[in-house]
Amino acid sequence: MTENTLKTQLKQLLNRGYSEIDVLNLGIAPKHLIDQAISEYKADQRIQDQTLSTQHNQASFAMRLGG
């Protein structure tokens, strides 16, 4: 299995609700790959949170304009 495939599977586990500790304890990949997957997952989550916050702020602003 390639490193990219392993990282993708690890990120999918995190998306499904597995904790970082759970993923580490599975032992299905070398620690450096698990650390990379967790880091990428957290970066993706920050981007999603920022996007949602921006959309919420835009919607709130638009609603104030219309009222």
C-alpha positions in Angstrom: 0.0 0.0 0.0 1.4 3.4 -0.9 1.9 6.2 1.7 -0.8 8.3 0.1 -3.3 5.5 0.3 -2.5 4.9 4.0 -2.8 8.6 4.8 -6.1 8.8 3.0 -7.4 5.9 5.0 -6.2 7.3 8.3 -7.9 10.7 7.5 -11.1 8.8 6.7 -10.9 7.1 10.1 -10.5 10.5 11.8 -13.5 11.8 9.7 -15.6 8.9 11.0 -15.0 9.9 14.6 -11.9 7.9 15.6 -9.7 9.9 18.0 -6.0 10.6 17.3 -5.1 8.1 20.0 -7.3 5.4 18.4 -5.6 6.0 15.1 -2.2 5.8 16.7 -3.1 2.6 18.6 -4.3 0.8 15.4 -0.7 0.5 14.3 -1.6 0.1 10.7 1.0 2.6 9.5 4.4 4.0 10.6 4.2 6.7 13.2 5.5 9.4 10.8 2.6 8.7 8.4 0.1 8.8 11.2 1.5 12.1 12.4 1.3 13.5 8.8 -2.3 12.3 8.4 -3.4 13.8 11.7 -1.7 17.1 10.8 -3.4 17.2 7.4 -6.7 16.3 9.0 -6.4 19.2 11.5 -5.4 21.6 8.7 -8.5 20.5 6.7 -10.7 21.0 9.7 -9.3 24.5 10.3 -10.0 25.4 6.6 -13.6 24.0 6.9 -14.2 26.0 10.2 -12.9 29.2 8.6 -15.1 28.7 5.5 -18.2 28.1 7.7 -17.4 31.1 9.8 -17.0 33.3 6.7 -20.3 32.0 5.2 -22.1 32.6 8.5 -20.8 36.1 8.7 -21.8 36.8 5.1 -25.3 35.5 5.7 -25.7 37.5 8.9 -24.5 40.7 7.0 -26.9 40.0 4.1 -29.8 39.5 6.5 -29.1 42.8 8.2 -29.1 44.5 4.9 -32.5 43.1 4.0 -34.1 44.0 7.2 
